[in-house]
Amino acid sequence: MRPVVLPVAERLLHLDLRRRGVASRWLKTPHAALHAYDARGKGPLPSTVFLHGIGSAATPFAALLHQMRPHVRRIVAPDYPGHGRSHHPTRALTRPVLFESVACALDELLGDGEPAILVGNSLGGAVALHYAIARPERVRALVLLSPAGAPSSEPEWREVRRAFEMSSARDARAFLTRVYHRAPWFIPLFAHEFRSVMKRPAVRDLLESATNDHLPARDSLRSLPMPILLLWGKSERLLPESHFDYFVEHLPAHAVIERPDGFGHCPHFEAPRPLARRILQFARSLPPFAPLRDAAQTG
């Protein structure tokens, strides 16, 4: 399958990442060839994986990757099927197809080495939770940035869907304004391209097939063993407040939950430095690594 057509901003960020020595990798999965950025870090902290939201890609994490790379062993950021540079999937991109594809890619990327920190934004938060539930031995910690994965009432889901229905560049500008804490001046410059991105078949498939049936089970959330940091910005305007309340109630008691000032739905867009500082602080607080099987044997 041919890859998607890339917006100008995405191509420029790709060139910047490659110029800074971040490798482009291709991974075979059951439903599409997935692209991922992969680079050796320069620090002692655990390798860190970045998982993007619906209609986005790995490249918008670029500034955060640059902030994190001096402090961690490795940085990895995949593009989902039909997103970024990855190929279109061979079937409709439902959430189960997405989860299977990303899990396959992460299994290959991470191998049997020391587990990684997963940083997931929006849909990427749901992907991170799914992978952590299915492969807890591969996940050192979770950082969830306004994660998806909470149940929605019919009115709430209609409102979220309505935000993604972009019939004009004006609608695209309104959507982009909602995901920022403070909308930047350049939003009108790429609103048209963003509208085209959100009309890709993979994006529409995810929106049209999403149901509460594809969410992590409550008991699975409560049983997550790894450290968890949930950051839900005070300027969150895309997801309903009930989603935050759901995670407060159902994440395990050891989860650290914060509502930072100056963070919107996608804090890596506009606040990569303070976001990196908080993730690194969290990473430095992690207990020494011990394989889960060893912990079970000594518990």
DOTORTI-164129 format. One line per field, with one value per residue: residue in three letters; residue number from 0; y, z, x of N, C-alpha, C in turn. Coordinates in steps of 0.001 Angstrom, whole numbers, plus 500000, padded with zeros to 6 digits. Example, Ala and Ser with C-alpha at 12.3 -4.5 7.8 and 13.67 -1.06 7.14 Angstrom:
<rs>
res (ALA	SER)
n (0	1)
n.y (494310	497750)
n.z (507800	507080)
n.x (513190	512850)
ca.y (495500	498940)
ca.z (507800	507140)
ca.x (512300	513670)
c.y (496700	500030)
c.z (507800	507870)
c.x (513200	512900)
</rs>
This chain:
<rs>
res (MET	ARG	PRO	VAL	VAL	LEU	PRO	VAL	ALA	GLU	ARG	LEU	LEU	HIS	LEU	ASP	LEU	ARG	ARG	ARG	GLY	VAL	ALA	SER	ARG	TRP	LEU	LYS	THR	PRO	HIS	ALA	ALA	LEU	HIS	ALA	TYR	ASP	ALA	ARG	GLY	LYS	GLY	PRO	LEU	PRO	SER	THR	VAL	PHE	LEU	HIS	GLY	ILE	GLY	SER	ALA	ALA	THR	PRO	PHE	ALA	ALA	LEU	LEU	HIS	GLN	MET	ARG	PRO	HIS	VAL	ARG	ARG	ILE	VAL	ALA	PRO	ASP	TYR	PRO	GLY	HIS	GLY	ARG	SER	HIS	HIS	PRO	THR	ARG	ALA	LEU	THR	ARG	PRO	VAL	LEU	PHE	GLU	SER	VAL	ALA	CYS	ALA	LEU	ASP	GLU	LEU	LEU	GLY	ASP	GLY	GLU	PRO	ALA	ILE	LEU	VAL	GLY	ASN	SER	LEU	GLY	GLY	ALA	VAL	ALA	LEU	HIS	TYR	ALA	ILE	ALA	ARG	PRO	GLU	ARG	VAL	ARG	ALA	LEU	VAL	LEU	LEU	SER	PRO	ALA	GLY	ALA	PRO	SER	SER	GLU	PRO	GLU	TRP	ARG	GLU	VAL	ARG	ARG	ALA	PHE	GLU	MET	SER	SER	ALA	ARG	ASP	ALA	ARG	ALA	PHE	LEU	THR	ARG	VAL	TYR	HIS	ARG	ALA	PRO	TRP	PHE	ILE	PRO	LEU	PHE	ALA	HIS	GLU	PHE	ARG	SER	VAL	MET	LYS	ARG	PRO	ALA	VAL	ARG	ASP	LEU	LEU	GLU	SER	ALA	THR	ASN	ASP	HIS	LEU	PRO	ALA	ARG	ASP	SER	LEU	ARG	SER	LEU	PRO	MET	PRO	ILE	LEU	LEU	LEU	TRP	GLY	LYS	SER	GLU	ARG	LEU	LEU	PRO	GLU	SER	HIS	PHE	ASP	TYR	PHE	VAL	GLU	HIS	LEU	PRO	ALA	HIS	ALA	VAL	ILE	GLU	ARG	PRO	ASP	GLY	PHE	GLY	HIS	CYS	PRO	HIS	PHE	GLU	ALA	PRO	ARG	PRO	LEU	ALA	ARG	ARG	ILE	LEU	GLN	PHE	ALA	ARG	SER	LEU	PRO	PRO	PHE	ALA	PRO	LEU	ARG	ASP	ALA	ALA	GLN	THR	GLY)
n (0	1	2	3	4	5	6	7	8	9	10	11	12	13	14	15	16	17	18	19	20	21	22	23	24	25	26	27	28	29	30	31	32	33	34	35	36	37	38	39	40	41	42	43	44	45	46	47	48	49	50	51	52	53	54	55	56	57	58	59	60	61	62	63	64	65	66	67	68	69	70	71	72	73	74	75	76	77	78	79	80	81	82	83	84	85	86	87	88	89	90	91	92	93	94	95	96	97	98	99	100	101	102	103	104	105	106	107	108	109	110	111	112	113	114	115	116	117	118	119	120	121	122	123	124	125	126	127	128	129	130	131	132	133	134	135	136	137	138	139	140	141	142	143	144	145	146	147	148	149	150	151	152	153	154	155	156	157	158	159	160	161	162	163	164	165	166	167	168	169	170	171	172	173	174	175	176	177	178	179	180	181	182	183	184	185	186	187	188	189	190	191	192	193	194	195	196	197	198	199	200	201	202	203	204	205	206	207	208	209	210	211	212	213	214	215	216	217	218	219	220	221	222	223	224	225	226	227	228	229	230	231	232	233	234	235	236	237	238	239	240	241	242	243	244	245	246	247	248	249	250	251	252	253	254	255	256	257	258	259	260	261	262	263	264	265	266	267	268	269	270	271	272	273	274	275	276	277	278	279	280	281	282	283	284	285	286	287	288	289	290	291	292	293	294	295	296	297	298)
n.y (498804	502295	505068	507689	511010	513626	516491	519815	520858	518518	517218	518959	518776	516114	516194	517752	516065	513927	515254	515703	513262	511267	508167	506776	504140	501117	498936	495742	494887	493116	494518	496803	498484	500009	503150	504435	506668	506536	506666	506636	507633	509926	509651	508207	507438	505486	504055	505706	505828	507414	508114	509058	511124	510742	511334	512727	512528	511118	513180	515748	515435	516256	518474	517786	515319	516174	517526	515462	513564	513938	512806	510231	506682	505961	507039	506591	506762	505903	506013	505668	503217	504527	507085	509833	508834	506204	503345	503014	501046	497601	497003	498278	500721	499977	500258	497796	496810	498876	498696	496123	496446	498467	497249	495067	496445	497749	495558	494562	496771	497210	494729	492256	493706	496056	497362	500057	503538	504626	507257	508673	510517	511647	509683	508176	507774	505863	503798	503348	502483	500140	498588	498405	496928	494535	493823	494041	493551	494794	497471	500128	502419	504602	507539	509602	511773	513772	511419	509321	506755	506511	505886	507292	509178	509230	511977	513187	511835	512570	515292	515248	513945	515863	517909	516894	516932	518495	520680	522904	525263	527006	525466	523717	525502	526200	523753	523276	525431	524603	522560	523700	525429	528173	529606	529596	532069	531062	529193	529601	529225	526530	525315	524427	522245	520615	520017	518382	516229	515198	514046	511707	508229	506410	507918	508592	506024	505254	507083	506526	503899	503717	502688	502249	499674	499078	499872	499930	497500	498183	496815	496001	498420	499222	497291	497770	497517	499177	502346	505356	508382	510835	513523	516099	518792	522071	523564	521837	521242	519603	516898	515585	516583	514459	512309	512717	512467	509783	508445	509277	507863	505163	504474	502903	503186	504121	505837	508976	512003	514940	518397	520486	524004	525924	523843	522374	520219	518958	519097	518804	520183	522977	523360	522008	522076	522524	520243	518160	518496	517714	515028	513951	514382	512660	510246	510041	509448	506829	503508	501218	499070	495961	492820	491753	489062	488294	489903	488777	486302	486893	488120)
n.z (500000	499355	501031	503054	501852	502803	504939	504612	506992	508415	506802	507025	509762	509823	508297	510005	512255	511101	510368	512845	513562	514108	513424	510683	510693	509402	509986	509916	510177	510931	509483	508174	506877	509211	510093	512075	514305	515665	518002	519587	522898	525255	527930	531284	531912	531567	528327	526126	524809	522474	521879	519620	518986	517453	513984	514121	514281	514623	514318	515479	518084	518015	519218	521920	521887	521349	523705	525560	524759	525571	528087	528322	527527	525031	522367	520949	518466	516986	513929	513450	511595	508446	509257	509591	508192	507825	506124	504517	506154	505449	505871	507383	509821	512758	516362	517604	515436	515238	517828	517689	515582	516523	518859	517789	516412	518566	520056	518375	518268	520960	521836	523933	525915	528600	530023	528721	529208	528479	526760	526198	524268	524181	521941	521855	524557	525182	523576	524838	527372	526643	525671	527976	529647	528227	527904	530420	531369	529630	530032	531722	532947	532839	531159	530864	528792	528805	528234	525943	526269	528229	529105	527191	527372	525230	524453	525078	523351	520877	520901	520909	518448	516778	516948	515382	512867	510123	508011	506805	506478	508543	510529	511038	512103	514441	515777	516169	517811	520133	521086	522051	524801	524581	521660	518896	516613	514068	513333	511293	509007	508529	508701	506556	505499	507735	507924	505675	506472	508577	507220	506185	505310	507387	509721	509687	509847	512462	514009	513280	514030	516715	519947	523272	523818	523212	525182	527853	530412	533604	535851	534811	534524	537223	538103	537027	537309	537111	537715	537307	535678	535328	533380	533083	531559	532777	530809	529160	526576	524775	525421	527564	530996	532513	531649	532753	535454	535453	535094	537411	539261	538504	537845	539321	542888	543268	541181	539982	539795	538065	537405	535353	535020	532003	530205	527455	525442	523944	525154	524303	521954	522506	524920	525289	526824	529696	529917	529314	531481	533599	532946	533019	535687	536867	535732	536956	539502	539529	540827	541211	538411	538265	536997	536356	536791	538600	540752	541387	542264	544583	546106)
n.x (500844	500402	502032	500516	499764	501832	501497	502944	504143	504608	506455	508618	509243	509987	512344	513886	514130	515547	517881	518973	519846	517996	516701	514801	512552	511135	508455	507059	503692	500590	498637	499532	502444	504414	505776	508454	510156	513410	515958	519142	519576	521179	521419	520856	518269	515188	514412	512119	508881	506752	503409	500995	498021	494713	494606	496936	500532	503851	505703	504845	505734	508330	509761	509534	510849	513471	513995	513915	515796	518596	518585	517607	517827	516983	514854	511652	509177	506334	504365	500884	498883	497940	498502	500787	503851	503311	501875	498656	496183	495300	492715	489666	490402	489808	489637	490589	492172	494042	495258	496390	498207	499980	500911	502301	504338	505629	506471	508477	510197	510935	511792	513349	514518	515221	512235	510154	509278	506072	504642	501660	499396	496061	494300	496597	497039	495095	496056	498524	497634	496287	498439	500003	498347	498191	500898	502489	505051	506741	506549	507774	506802	503924	502962	500372	498734	496103	494400	492549	490023	488149	484708	481992	478994	476081	475422	477917	479698	478629	479241	482058	482492	481340	483192	485214	484169	484853	483926	484861	487617	487387	486137	488242	490129	488783	488754	491531	492106	490880	492535	494811	496377	496772	495934	498118	499488	499842	497947	495876	497435	497925	495482	493894	495354	495297	492602	492337	493922	492398	490351	491247	490951	491699	491476	488755	487671	488431	486981	484340	483988	484367	483452	482081	482686	485294	487008	489485	489040	487591	488626	491053	492382	492619	494358	496831	500295	502541	504303	502405	501708	499387	498548	496411	495546	494652	493557	492225	490007	488806	488139	485558	484913	484065	485577	488096	487352	486654	489124	490421	488917	489285	491939	494854	495572	498158	498694	499823	498239	497701	496862	497979	498710	498548	498576	497031	494991	496958	499808	502448	502602	502787	504078	506623	508997	508364	506755	508566	510318	508648	508070	510657	511331	509497	510420	512922	512160	511409	511334	514152	514763	513131	512511	509137	508534	510475	509820	507384	508181	509529	507678)
ca.y (500000	503530	505882	508847	512255	514329	517949	520490	520937	517183	516944	519776	518182	514880	516567	518215	514893	513185	516065	515568	511905	510345	507241	506338	502691	500531	497741	494969	494477	492359	495317	497893	498788	501182	503940	504903	507360	505755	507236	506410	508807	510232	509659	506923	507148	504438	504356	506322	505708	508481	507633	510266	511086	510494	512356	513334	511705	511195	514403	516829	515227	516540	519338	517006	514335	516850	517830	514228	512698	513957	512253	508855	505779	505807	507601	505879	507372	505316	506536	504639	502952	505617	508335	510137	508204	504804	502995	502781	499654	496771	496896	499443	500915	499975	500283	496533	496746	499817	498163	494993	496940	499170	496275	494319	497324	497972	494320	494494	497877	497099	493450	491679	494506	496745	497975	501483	504454	504980	508567	508651	511672	511467	508282	507524	507323	504597	502803	503045	501680	498799	497859	498147	495839	493303	493515	494834	493321	495645	498875	500575	503406	505247	508968	509775	513190	513845	510177	508721	505454	506540	505776	508528	509126	509579	513410	513502	511341	513425	516545	514979	513706	517130	518673	516334	517118	519745	520948	524119	525654	527642	524383	523225	526486	526093	522526	523479	526348	523848	521650	524493	526305	529500	529357	530354	532928	530411	528198	529732	528872	525107	524774	523710	520939	519804	519529	517259	515108	514617	513341	510465	507064	505807	508762	508433	504674	505245	507854	505899	502565	503771	502442	501974	498273	498939	500545	499025	497134	498891	495991	496016	499692	499206	496295	498128	497501	500100	503752	506066	509824	511366	514982	516565	520232	522901	524124	520776	521681	518670	515772	516028	516473	513133	511390	512903	511869	508326	507974	509484	506801	503781	504153	502392	504200	504681	506785	510395	512714	516377	519279	521599	525248	526129	522650	522053	518809	518447	519982	518718	521179	524341	523428	520831	522156	522138	518858	517310	518575	516911	513613	513555	514308	511414	509138	509941	508950	505431	502564	500427	498080	494545	492112	491404	487660	488236	490500	487816	485202	487347	488743)
ca.z (500000	499305	502226	502917	501421	504025	504948	504572	508336	508798	506046	507593	511037	509495	507898	511205	513048	510410	510449	514207	513783	514461	512302	510203	510608	508906	510748	509321	511092	510173	508733	507426	507203	510092	510195	513421	514574	516662	518184	520841	523752	525819	529384	531950	532215	530681	526971	526192	523594	522377	521115	519243	518951	516183	512971	514323	513830	515548	514160	516433	519305	517736	520236	523154	521681	521494	525123	526322	524268	526343	529437	528291	526748	523655	522082	519887	518200	515774	513270	513349	510214	507821	509892	509373	507032	507740	505008	504803	506523	504432	506251	508146	511026	514026	517484	517723	514400	515661	518969	517251	514745	517340	519752	516985	516159	519809	520402	517597	518633	522332	522021	525280	526787	529727	529595	528385	529606	527384	526863	525245	524251	523587	521537	522268	525932	525129	523021	525898	528386	526078	525618	529353	530164	527509	528019	531558	531561	528701	530324	532988	533540	531917	531258	530098	528547	528373	527487	525611	526895	529209	528436	526909	527143	523851	524202	525105	522131	519764	520966	520447	517006	516105	516866	514312	511580	509616	506668	506285	507173	509793	511489	511402	513007	515729	516425	516607	518945	521325	521607	522629	525941	523974	520225	518265	515488	512761	513080	509976	507910	508187	508974	505382	505451	508848	507551	504763	507260	509376	506320	505726	505645	508672	510781	509683	510343	513916	514589	513010	514628	518157	520872	524638	523918	522946	526247	528843	531507	534857	536684	534205	534892	538656	538355	536388	538383	536920	538063	536325	535816	534474	533269	532424	531676	533164	529588	528343	526061	523771	526101	528658	532358	533033	531327	533825	536670	535300	535365	538841	540006	538130	537840	540640	543927	543199	540064	540303	538926	538162	536466	535210	534328	530733	529364	526793	525103	523390	525718	523580	520887	522894	526183	525356	527887	531009	529862	529432	532859	534497	532628	533494	537143	537141	535377	537970	540749	539396	541598	540376	537576	538628	536158	537066	537220	539804	541831	541770	542975	545894	546833)
ca.x (500000	501162	501897	499650	500397	502198	501443	504252	504724	505081	507682	509696	509632	510706	513705	514586	514474	516606	519110	519498	520311	516925	516538	513488	512491	509890	508117	505976	502631	499587	497674	500181	503837	504428	506999	508757	511416	514143	517292	519828	519665	522491	521311	520658	516873	514654	513946	510792	508085	505760	502261	500252	496567	494040	494844	498241	501649	504975	506495	504568	506497	509742	510375	509624	511919	514758	514166	514072	516864	519844	518422	517102	518668	516497	513542	510939	507876	505741	503164	499848	498457	497199	498914	502191	504465	502905	501001	497244	495932	494657	491313	489216	491203	489092	490578	491331	493206	495085	495984	497198	499302	500971	501532	503264	505478	506362	507158	509718	511079	511433	512451	513319	515362	514591	510972	510193	508219	505166	504017	500556	498499	494743	494187	497839	496883	494358	496978	499488	496951	496057	499708	500428	497514	498536	502332	503004	506488	507485	506242	508379	505902	502996	502671	499141	498460	494699	494199	491268	489886	487063	483405	481262	477555	475725	475640	479342	480318	478183	479994	483426	482415	481050	484438	486040	483501	485428	483422	485495	488846	486974	485949	489570	490722	488092	489227	492905	492074	490461	493555	495885	496115	496644	496054	499197	499119	500007	496905	495236	498325	497867	494138	493397	496015	494821	491273	492541	494435	491322	489433	491855	490120	492051	490917	487295	487387	488550	485877	483042	483880	484630	482358	482523	483094	486715	487742	490074	488145	487887	489501	492387	493000	492960	495399	498099	501301	503650	504030	501571	501533	498314	498542	495185	495728	493509	492977	491630	488704	488315	487502	484686	485432	483733	486664	489089	486797	486703	490476	490676	488250	489595	493365	495255	495790	499506	498815	499985	497298	497956	496169	498924	498390	499235	498515	495781	494826	498218	500837	503714	502588	503120	504817	507503	510010	507814	506294	509750	510810	507810	508269	511983	511243	508795	511303	513985	511583	511027	512156	515067	514081	513153	511535	507912	508558	511300	509061	506354	508807	510001	506587)
c.y (501246	504307	507059	510037	513125	515836	518545	520506	519592	516836	517723	519210	516874	515194	517033	517028	514104	513934	515915	514123	510919	509469	507042	504829	502259	499176	497043	494584	493764	493208	496455	497940	500082	501828	504363	505671	506665	506350	506857	507717	508959	510204	508304	506537	506163	504948	504794	506285	506761	508049	508774	510042	510843	511661	513049	512390	511824	512536	515541	516632	515721	517382	518608	515951	514970	517184	516578	513474	512766	513191	510782	507999	505742	506507	506882	506542	506811	506160	505398	504329	504104	506975	508570	509503	506738	504570	502885	501324	498910	496532	498133	499517	501084	500032	498944	496381	497673	499220	497008	495467	497593	498203	495467	495152	497520	496713	494213	495569	497669	495792	492940	492459	495109	497441	499487	502242	504740	506320	508633	509845	511312	509990	507506	507075	506004	503480	502377	502172	500255	497982	497503	497018	494512	492859	494269	494677	494204	497137	499241	501548	503978	506735	509236	511257	513328	512589	509950	507382	505409	506442	507142	508246	509494	511079	513783	513047	512153	514732	516347	514758	514996	517972	518195	516467	518472	519965	522173	524369	526346	526592	523848	524196	526395	524860	522742	524419	525614	522997	522389	525172	527728	529341	530205	531099	532175	529379	528373	529258	527395	524484	523961	522322	520035	519236	518324	516022	514410	513905	512069	509282	506468	506598	508582	507052	504638	505959	507112	504553	502582	503544	502249	500530	498085	499569	499536	498732	497836	498105	495960	497309	499664	498292	496645	498247	498596	501512	504450	507543	510267	512884	515389	518076	520975	523535	523038	521194	520732	517502	516267	515787	515098	512107	511495	512238	510345	507793	508178	508326	505429	503474	503672	503515	504833	505676	508210	511184	514208	517133	520545	522824	525290	524917	522518	520569	518181	519289	519906	519692	522498	524454	522254	520895	521846	520712	517903	517326	517686	515416	513132	513464	512999	510215	508946	509371	507459	504536	501800	499334	496680	493844	491655	489965	487488	488794	489527	486692	485591	487946	487773)
c.z (500000	500602	501966	502415	502648	503892	504996	505946	508774	508063	506618	508929	510826	509122	509096	512072	512406	510488	511814	514563	514243	513242	511966	510071	510072	509570	510090	510404	510282	509243	507913	507789	508006	510089	511644	513423	515750	516776	519544	521625	524341	527341	529947	532181	531210	529287	527030	524820	523622	521411	520883	519231	517556	515227	513101	513783	514864	515482	515108	517805	519172	518824	521558	523048	521890	522956	525938	525982	525080	527659	529463	527404	525284	523543	520873	519702	516903	515218	513165	511883	509661	508413	509603	508100	506869	506589	505475	505202	505420	504730	507047	509466	512238	515160	517696	516674	514744	516783	518552	516457	515597	518291	519013	516746	517429	520268	519664	518028	519997	522578	523448	526257	527946	529258	529476	529083	528371	527695	525791	525385	523553	523207	521902	523712	526001	524588	524087	526976	527891	526087	527024	529983	529532	527735	529214	531760	530656	529026	531698	533715	532432	532222	530314	530010	527978	527602	527096	526341	528001	528473	528288	526870	525689	523582	524184	523815	520922	519744	520493	518937	516238	515953	515714	512930	511008	508177	506038	507034	508489	510886	511959	512357	514394	516493	516981	517803	520231	521909	522210	523919	525450	522491	519619	517018	514160	512455	511702	508813	507544	508476	507788	505286	506569	508556	506615	505507	508003	508524	505742	506127	507010	509832	510858	510203	511863	514574	514436	513701	516148	518961	522269	524815	523782	524033	527193	529962	532792	535727	536131	534531	536338	538950	537721	537452	538296	537411	536921	536683	534827	534539	532445	532603	532072	531949	528640	527912	525001	524409	527280	530024	532954	532729	532368	535109	536627	535626	536827	539646	539745	537926	539226	541601	543837	542049	540591	539297	539155	537098	536267	534552	533005	529824	528791	526482	524617	523914	525009	522409	521341	524172	526316	526494	529263	531037	530016	530859	533786	534222	533166	535014	537566	536861	536420	539288	540694	540248	540666	539631	538140	537758	536965	537556	538474	541002	542317	542592	544397	546720	547779)
c.x (500880	500995	500971	500457	500623	502032	502844	504903	505293	506368	508863	510173	510387	512157	514522	515009	515618	517936	519778	519853	519269	516640	515067	513518	511137	509679	506938	504976	501550	498727	498291	501652	503851	505801	507197	510068	512091	515542	517851	519858	521053	522479	520983	519205	516286	514296	512489	510131	506986	504656	501291	498750	496022	494273	496182	499314	502753	505691	506114	505212	507931	510396	510520	510725	513286	515041	514494	515364	518162	519776	518010	517990	518261	515153	512955	509584	507308	504596	502151	499541	497614	497487	500394	502709	504056	501935	499554	497048	495196	493187	490934	489984	490286	490116	491275	492435	494364	495919	496895	498415	500391	501661	502593	504520	506301	507086	508492	510697	511727	512167	512310	514182	514591	513313	511079	509079	507374	504520	502932	499653	497197	494542	495445	497817	496144	495246	497989	498857	496723	497338	500181	499628	497924	499980	502939	504502	507337	507346	506796	507455	505028	502920	501506	498807	497054	494312	492749	491197	488859	485727	482738	479767	477284	475906	477120	480017	479891	478969	481428	483437	482188	482315	485315	485399	483898	485003	484066	486797	488523	486760	487299	490261	490097	488573	490633	492975	491722	491574	494748	495425	495895	496923	497164	498714	499077	498926	496249	496103	498243	496508	493624	494026	495517	493441	491401	493031	493303	490273	490051	490977	490431	491449	489412	486896	487419	487373	484545	482874	484033	483359	482939	482974	484600	487584	488384	489076	488569	488852	490919	493119	493477	494146	496739	499186	502348	503299	503298	501530	500469	498364	497333	495158	494460	492838	492475	490228	488144	487567	486663	485325	485140	484820	487780	488603	486874	488095	490858	490100	488842	491070	493771	495618	497177	499687	498931	499148	497450	497179	497011	498292	499144	499268	497114	495737	496128	499382	502177	503759	503206	503938	505784	508514	509432	507287	507472	510290	509992	507979	509613	512012	510568	509705	512405	513466	511243	511914	513090	514315	514260	512129	510333	507943	509393	510561	507998	506952	509218	508870	505902)
</rs>
